[in-house]
Amino acid sequence: MNDSKAILAVAKKTIESESASIHNLGTLLNEEFSDAVNCILESKGRVIVSGIGKSAIIASKIVATLNSTGTPAIFMHAGDAIHGDLGTVQEDDVVICISKSGSTPEIKMLIPLIKRGTNKLIAMTGNTESYLANEADFVLNTFVEKEACPNNLAPTTSTTAQLVMGDALAICLLKLKGFSSKDFAKYHPGGSLGKRLYLRVSDIVATNQKPQVHVDAEVKKVIVEISEKMLGVTAVTEGDEIVGIVTDGDIRRMLNKYDNISGLTAKDIMSKNPKTISVDVLAIEALELMQEKGISQLLGVDGKKYMGVVHLHNLINEGIL
């Protein structure tokens, strides 16, 4: 098994085996899936997701996905539930129990306790004839013919099927609730993903210095302004309105073109009609515009008023790129 080709062959066979089982999962969907989705949608409570062993790990991930897409959910380990954690389940909650066999001792102990109340029970199991399936209000069939494990023992393909079924539930609920990217941002304020959804150009412009020279400013002042503000650029303005831009590149081209720069002003070396962006838009839009135009900075504006500069390095530092 030290041979690289043999290792890759086993890996490929594992992926193909799991892929085939997931493809087959779609054929197992029926109206009970739709009923389960509507049950959760209409519930006034939360979704309690429970399992044992590897299924418990999948249950925890499904809970995370539901919470991040607008469906309040709580993980409850089936083993812990029968030792005190059953109090997690409140009157209006919907309970999802995940079990490949549907007949583990913990599940058999837990189900009667859940059924004492009015909670709806959704079974996610690979055995539709199991104790769990027979006791549930709705059954989500996650049957797989065999595990990717060569001994058909280690939960591999079966847990992947559970994970995919959980994703299907979450996405259906997301769609039905009209959960938007703005809603998503509320639940993901941290990291680069969150910043793509809420960080605005105004947030970046506010942290930068504001390079600005009058249209009649001498070249020396232009160079000093670019150097001091450290953004590789300065806006050229009349009043609060932008009439041009001078970049590091413009300075280099000026030095190549003129032997004597005495008497030159910003107007003589600036580029007219620079690319601008509203400070109200998302920073990700600034990145997209920079990539489209092949530039590394944009001038932020509020209407026609110059507000400052957003630089590609700002977006990199924020993790947008």
N, C-alpha and C positions, 0 to 999 in steps of 0.2 A: 504493500500500500504506500510505499515511499515514492513510487513512480508518479511523476506529475500528471501524466495522462490519466492514470487510474483515479487519482484524487479528483481531477476535473470531471471525469465521467460520473463518479458518485454524486458530486455536487449537482451536475446537470440533471441526473436522474431524479434527485430529490426535488429540484425545482419543477421539473416536468410533471412529477407525480402530484405535487401540491397544486400546480396550475390546473391540471385536469380535474381534480376534485373541486376546486373553486368554480371552474366552469360548469360542472355538474350541479353545483349548489343552486344556480339560477333555476334549474328545472324543478327543484323541490319547493319553490315558493308557491304559495296558494293564498286563498282569501284569509286564512288565519293570520298571515303576516299583516295584511291590510287592517284586519280587525285589531291586532295587537298595536299597530301604529296609532289607530284612532283611539284606542283605549288610553294610551299614554297621552295623546294630544288633548283628550277631553278631561283627563284627571286634574283635580285641583291640588294634588299632592306631588311628591317627588317620585323618581324611579329608584328603587332599591335593587341593586344588582349583586347577586350572591353566587358563590361557587366554592369548590374545594380543590386543593392541589393546583395543577396547572390552569384549570378552569377559573380558579380564583384570581390568578394573575391576569387572565383575559378579562375577567369581570372588572378588575380595577382599571384596565385600559379603557374599556367601554364607558365606564363612569366618567373618566377624564374627557373622552370625546363628547359625550352628551353634555357635560357641564360647559365645555368650551363652545358648543353650538346652540346654546340657549335652552337646554332641557335639564333642569336641576336633578342631580342624581347623587346617590351615596353608595359606597361600597360596603358590603357586610359579608364578612367571611362566614361561610356556612358552619364551620367548626366552632367559631366564637359565638355565633348566634344562639346555639343551644346551651351556651354557658353564660348568658347574660346580655349579649348584644342584640337580642331580638327586640329590645326596647327601641332600637333604631327605627323600626317600622311604625309609622303613624297611620291614623285611620284612613286617610285619602291616598296613601302611597300605592303605587303599582310595583309589584315584586317580579324581578326576572331571576330565575334560577338556571344556572348553566351547569350541565353535566353531560359528558359523552354517553355514559351508560344510563343515566337517569335513575340509578338504583343503588347509589352508595349509601352506607349506613347513616352518614350525616344528613344527606338529603331526605332519607326516609324519616328521620327524626324531626327535621325542620319543617317539612311540608304540612303535617297536621297542625303544627303550631301556627303557621301562617293562615291556614284554612279556618282557624277558629274565628278570625275576624272577617271583615268585609272586603279585604284587599284582593284585587285581581292578581292572578298568578300567570306569568308567561314563562313557559318552559323553553329552553334552548338546549336541545338534546339530539344526539345521533341515533337514539332508539325511541321511535314513536310508539312502541308497545310497552315502554318502561313505566314504573310507578310514577315518576315525575310527570311524564306525558299524560298519563291517565287522570291525574289529579289536577292538571293545569286547566286554566280557562282558554288559553291559546298555546299552540305548539309551533315553535320555529324549528324546522327540521334541518339539522346540520350533519346529516349522515355522510360519512366517507367510507369508501370501500376498504381502505387499509391505510395505515400510517406510513409515512415516508421512512420511518425506522425499519431497517431490514428484518428485525425481529417482530415487527408489528406490535410493539409494546410502548415505546416512548411517545407521549402525546406530541405530535408534530403536525401532520395534516389536519387532524381533528381540531386542534387549537387554532390553526389558521382559519379554518372554516368558521369557528365561533367568532373570531375577530372580524372577519368579513361580514358576517351576519349582523354583528353589532354596528359596524360602520353603515350598513344598509339602513338599519333602524334610525341611526342618528341623522343621516342625510335626508331620509324621507321626512323626518320631523322638522329638520332645518327648512326644507322646501315648503312644507305646509304652514310653517310659522312665518314665512317670509323673512327669515333671518338674513340680514344683509352684511356687507363688508363693514359697515359702520357699527353694526351690532357686534360683529366679530372683534373689532378693535377694542370694544369695552372690556372684553374678556381676555385680551392679549395685549395689555399696555406695555409689557416689557419686551426686550429683545428686538432684533431687527424686523421680525414679522410685525410686531405691534407698531413700530415706528413707520413702516411702510403704509400703515392704515390710518395713522393719526398725525404724524409729524408734518408740519406745514413749512413753507418757505419762510414765513414770518418768524418761526421759531429759530431758524438758522441765521437769518439776517440780523436778528436782534443780538446774537452773540458775536458777530463780526464787527470789525471796525468799518467805517463808512467812507471809503475813498471817493473824493469829489474835488474837482477843480472847475473854475470858471472857464468858459470858452476862450477868453483872452489871456489866460494864465501863461506865463513864460514856461518854456520847456523844462528849465531847471526845477521849477515848482512841481511840474507834472512828475518828473522822475523822483523827486523827494516824496511826493504823495504816494506813489506806487510802492516805493521802498518802505516807507514807514507803516503803511497799512497792511503790508505783507500778503496781499491777495493777487499780486501779479497783474493788477488792473486798476484803473480809476474811471469813474464816470465823468463825462464832460457835461456841464449843465449851464443853463441860463435860468436863474431863479431856482425853482424846484423841479424843473422839467429837464429831461435828458436830451441832449442834442448830438451826443457822440460817445465814443469810448476809446481809451488808449490802453493798450496792453503792453506787456513786456516785449512781445513781438513787434509792435509798432515802434518801440524805442530802438530795437536793433535795426529795423529797416531804415529808420531815420538816420542812424549813425552811418549806415552804408551809403545812404543817398546824399547826405550833406557833409561837406568838409567843415563848414562853419554853421553851427546851430544857433548862434547868437541872433536874437530877433524873432526866432520861431515861437509860435504859441500853440496851445492845445488844438486850436482850430486847424492848424496847418498839418498836423500829424494824426489827428483822430480818424477813426472809422465812423462813418455816419450810419444811422439806422441800426444800432446794435440790437442784439437779441435780448428781449426782456421777458419777465414772467411775473404774474400777479403774486403778491405775497400771501394771498388767501388760499392758493392751491396747495395740494399735497407735495411734499418734497420729492416723492417718487416721480411726479410729473416733471419736475425740474431735471431729474436724472434722464428721463426718457427724451426730453428735448435736447439735452447736451449730447446724448448718444446719437440722436438723429442729425444734429447739425455738426457734430465732430468738434465741439468746443468744450472748454473746461470751466467756464464761469458764465453766470447770467446776472443781469441787473434786475433786482426786485423792484416792482412798482406797485403803488396803490393808486389806481386810476392812471394819471399821468405823472404823479409825484414820485420822485426817486426815493427809495427807501434803503437801499444797500445792495450788497453782493452775496450771492450764494455760489460757492466754489465746489468743484468736484471733490476736493479733499474733504470738505465738510460732510458730504454724503457718504464718503468712504468711512470717515471717522464715526459716523452715526450708525454704520452697519447697513445702510440702505443698499449699497452696491455689494 
